[in-house]
Amino acid sequence: MEHSLSQPTHPAGGHETREVNIKLILLSTLGMVILVLAVCFVTVGIFNYLSSTQAQPERANDLTRPMELPKAPRVQEHPSEEYKVLHANEARVLNSYAWVNQADGTVRIPIDRAIDLIAERGLPVESAAGAAKEKTKGMTPAAKPQATTAALVGEEHVGQ
């Protein structure tokens, strides 16, 4: 058995000799256009049906709702003005006389006056009788601070 490979013969022109089926191309294009339009109409119909059956929530206007402040810490709108107010309050406290506890006789004095009093009198020192009481409680006099907090911040007892 001899196998021979035969070469297909091509026409001399090098192109297909059959005609293109124009009717089939036009019918396919028309079918695709009809199919695309049908899908569009079905999609719009479904969308309209769902939007008409779904309850529409009332939308509140952002301007009509009361404005809620965010939780702290918040950004300061005018920090330099707030610092001025803070420093003014601190200066008022440091440079004024006021009652801390009127029933106890404790007052607040200006810081400059407190410095002058400490310079004149020295820091308050505990008496020997007070030290003896502290020893009986189990505390040594060295454990007790030499100056009271009230003297350091400018408070003193009146009438004692």
Secondary structure, 3 states (H helix, E strand, C coil): CCCCCCCCCCCCCCCCCCCCCHHHHHHHHHHHHHHHHHHHHHHHHHHHHHHHHCCCCCCCCCCCCCCCCCCCCCCCCCHHHHHHHHHHHHHHHHCCCEEEECCCCEEECCHHHHHHHHHHHCCCCCCHHHHHHHHHCCCCHHHCCCCCHHHHCCEEECCC
